[in-house]
Amino acid sequence: MASAARFSPQELRNLHVYPLIVRRVTQQTGKGKIHSMYVLVVVGNGDGLVGYGEAKDDEMPVARDKAYAKALRNLDYVERFESRTLWTDVEAKFGATRIILRPRPVGFGLHCNPNVHQVLKAAGIKDASAKVWGSRNPLSVIKTLFRMLHAGNAPIAMGDGVGGGARRLDKGSGLRGKDAVERDRGRKLVDLRTY
């Protein structure tokens, strides 16, 4: 847990920790089957920081602790409008999973897939809706969502870094921040909390 050194004990206690996927997995070898536990954990502070970690071990509690430590190392900031919702509609496709996230007005809540709900809750997004098309495999849904929330997954049109095409990554290039939205619209965004 050396990665937790940057957090105070109080901050660690206040983190949202959601073990979203817990599975018993098997590796088939020439000598037989090797069983282990796989855990995917989402961690967030409910105020813009969110990350996920995945780990395997023979024992489930050890795998959960490893995944928690990885999630703490992978925490990244998510741009939010008025500290409650997204700046704009975001769409991404990864494999057979396609997700559309939409900002919603105050008090709307989170109307979305249960896995998307937990991730957005950990990130501190309170008003949003999401639609998942294609594969609803929890692992694919969570990874696609994090590609959308954590901007800078890959520069637009640079491919996936291992010789893959660029068009698929253009859609999941991350959330646009306030500056990008203002630049596209040609006008300043007004913070409604000041009125």
C-alpha positions as CSV (number, residue, x, y, z in Angstrom):
1,M,0.0,0.0,0.0
2,A,2.9,2.4,-0.7
3,S,0.7,4.2,-3.2
4,A,-1.7,5.2,-0.5
5,A,1.1,7.4,1.1
6,R,-0.2,10.5,-0.6
7,F,-3.6,10.1,1.1
8,S,-4.2,10.9,4.8
9,P,-5.9,8.1,6.8
10,Q,-9.0,10.3,6.9
11,E,-9.1,10.6,3.1
12,L,-8.6,6.8,2.7
13,R,-11.6,6.2,5.0
14,N,-13.8,8.6,3.0
15,L,-13.1,6.9,-0.4
16,H,-15.9,5.1,-2.3
17,V,-14.7,1.5,-2.8
18,Y,-16.8,-0.7,-5.1
19,P,-15.7,-4.2,-5.9
20,L,-17.7,-4.5,-9.2
21,I,-16.4,-7.8,-10.5
22,V,-15.4,-10.8,-8.4
23,R,-14.9,-14.0,-10.4
24,R,-13.3,-17.4,-10.0
25,V,-11.1,-17.9,-13.1
26,T,-9.3,-21.0,-14.3
27,Q,-6.1,-21.4,-16.3
28,Q,-6.0,-24.8,-18.2
29,T,-2.5,-26.2,-18.4
30,G,-1.1,-29.5,-19.6
31,K,-1.0,-30.7,-16.0
32,G,-4.5,-29.7,-15.1
33,K,-6.5,-26.6,-14.0
34,I,-5.1,-23.7,-11.9
35,H,-7.8,-21.8,-10.1
36,S,-7.6,-18.2,-8.9
37,M,-9.8,-15.3,-8.0
38,Y,-10.1,-12.1,-10.2
39,V,-11.3,-8.8,-8.7
40,L,-12.0,-5.4,-10.3
41,V,-12.4,-2.6,-7.9
42,V,-13.5,1.0,-8.6
43,V,-12.3,3.7,-6.2
44,G,-13.2,7.4,-6.1
45,N,-13.5,10.3,-3.6
46,G,-16.9,11.4,-4.9
47,D,-15.4,14.8,-5.9
48,G,-13.8,14.2,-9.3
49,L,-11.1,11.6,-8.6
50,V,-11.8,8.1,-9.8
51,G,-9.8,5.0,-10.9
52,Y,-10.0,1.3,-11.2
53,G,-7.7,-1.6,-10.5
54,E,-7.8,-5.3,-11.4
55,A,-5.9,-8.2,-9.8
56,K,-5.7,-11.9,-9.5
57,D,-4.6,-14.1,-6.6
58,D,-5.3,-17.5,-5.1
59,E,-7.2,-15.9,-2.2
60,M,-10.1,-13.5,-2.8
61,P,-9.1,-11.0,0.0
62,V,-5.6,-10.8,-1.3
63,A,-6.8,-10.2,-4.8
64,R,-9.2,-7.5,-3.5
65,D,-6.3,-5.7,-1.7
66,K,-4.1,-5.8,-4.8
67,A,-6.9,-4.4,-6.9
68,Y,-7.6,-1.6,-4.4
69,A,-3.9,-0.7,-4.4
70,K,-3.8,-0.6,-8.2
71,A,-7.0,1.6,-8.2
72,L,-5.4,4.1,-5.9
73,R,-2.4,4.3,-8.2
74,N,-4.7,4.8,-11.2
75,L,-6.8,7.6,-9.8
76,D,-7.3,10.5,-12.2
77,Y,-9.4,13.6,-12.3
78,V,-12.7,13.8,-14.2
79,E,-13.9,17.2,-15.6
80,R,-17.4,18.0,-14.2
81,F,-19.8,20.8,-15.0
82,E,-21.0,22.6,-11.8
83,S,-19.4,19.8,-9.8
84,R,-22.4,17.5,-10.6
85,T,-22.6,16.5,-14.3
86,L,-20.8,16.2,-17.6
87,W,-19.9,19.1,-19.9
88,T,-21.4,17.6,-23.0
89,D,-22.7,14.4,-24.7
90,V,-19.9,11.8,-24.9
91,E,-19.9,8.7,-27.1
92,A,-17.3,5.9,-27.2
93,K,-17.0,2.4,-28.7
94,F,-14.6,-0.2,-27.5
95,G,-14.8,-3.7,-28.9
96,A,-18.5,-4.6,-29.1
97,T,-19.6,-2.1,-26.4
98,R,-20.9,1.3,-27.3
99,I,-21.8,3.9,-24.6
100,I,-23.4,7.3,-24.8
101,L,-23.2,9.6,-21.7
102,R,-25.5,12.7,-21.5
103,P,-25.5,15.6,-19.0
104,R,-28.8,16.1,-17.2
105,P,-30.4,19.0,-15.2
106,V,-30.2,19.4,-11.5
107,G,-32.0,16.7,-9.5
108,F,-32.2,14.2,-12.4
109,G,-30.0,11.6,-10.8
110,L,-28.2,8.7,-12.5
111,H,-30.3,6.8,-14.9
112,C,-27.9,4.2,-16.4
113,N,-26.5,0.7,-16.4
114,P,-25.6,-0.5,-12.8
115,N,-21.9,-0.6,-13.5
116,V,-21.9,2.8,-15.1
117,H,-23.9,4.0,-12.1
118,Q,-21.3,2.9,-9.6
119,V,-18.4,4.4,-11.5
120,L,-20.2,7.8,-11.9
121,K,-21.1,7.8,-8.3
122,A,-17.5,7.2,-7.3
123,A,-16.4,10.1,-9.6
124,G,-18.9,12.5,-8.1
125,I,-21.2,12.8,-11.1
126,K,-24.7,13.2,-9.7
127,D,-26.9,14.0,-12.8
128,A,-26.4,12.0,-16.0
129,S,-27.9,9.4,-18.2
130,A,-26.2,6.6,-20.1
131,K,-27.2,4.1,-22.8
132,V,-25.1,0.9,-23.4
133,W,-25.4,-0.8,-26.8
134,G,-23.9,-4.1,-28.0
135,S,-22.0,-6.1,-25.4
136,R,-23.1,-5.4,-21.8
137,N,-20.2,-7.4,-20.4
138,P,-19.4,-5.6,-17.1
139,L,-15.6,-5.6,-17.9
140,S,-16.1,-4.1,-21.3
141,V,-18.6,-1.5,-20.0
142,I,-16.2,-0.4,-17.2
143,K,-13.2,-0.2,-19.4
144,T,-15.1,1.8,-22.1
145,L,-16.4,4.2,-19.5
146,F,-13.0,4.9,-18.1
147,R,-11.6,5.6,-21.6
148,M,-14.3,8.2,-21.9
149,L,-13.8,9.7,-18.4
150,H,-10.0,9.8,-18.3
151,A,-9.2,12.1,-21.2
152,G,-5.8,11.5,-22.9
153,N,-6.2,7.7,-23.4
154,A,-4.6,8.1,-26.8
155,P,-4.1,11.3,-28.9
156,I,-6.8,11.6,-31.6
157,A,-5.8,9.8,-34.9
158,M,-2.7,8.3,-33.3
159,G,-4.0,4.7,-33.2
160,D,-3.7,2.4,-30.2
161,G,0.1,2.5,-30.1
162,V,0.5,-1.1,-31.2
163,G,-0.3,-0.8,-34.9
164,G,-4.1,-0.7,-34.6
165,G,-6.3,1.7,-36.6
166,A,-7.2,5.2,-35.5
167,R,-10.9,5.6,-36.3
168,R,-12.1,3.5,-33.4
169,L,-10.1,5.6,-30.9
170,D,-11.3,8.9,-32.3
171,K,-14.7,8.4,-30.6
172,G,-13.3,7.5,-27.2
173,S,-10.7,10.2,-27.0
174,G,-11.9,11.4,-23.5
175,L,-14.1,14.1,-22.2
176,R,-13.8,17.6,-23.5
177,G,-13.1,20.2,-20.8
178,K,-14.7,23.6,-20.3
179,D,-12.2,25.3,-22.6
180,A,-12.8,22.9,-25.5
181,V,-16.6,23.3,-25.3
182,E,-16.3,27.1,-25.1
183,R,-14.0,27.1,-28.2
184,D,-16.4,24.9,-30.2
185,R,-19.5,27.1,-29.2
186,G,-17.7,30.4,-29.7
187,R,-18.9,31.8,-26.4
188,K,-18.2,31.6,-22.6
189,L,-20.1,29.1,-20.5
190,V,-22.0,30.7,-17.6
191,D,-21.8,29.2,-14.2
192,L,-25.5,28.9,-13.1
193,R,-24.5,28.7,-9.4
194,T,-23.7,32.5,-9.4
195,Y,-27.3,33.5,-10.1
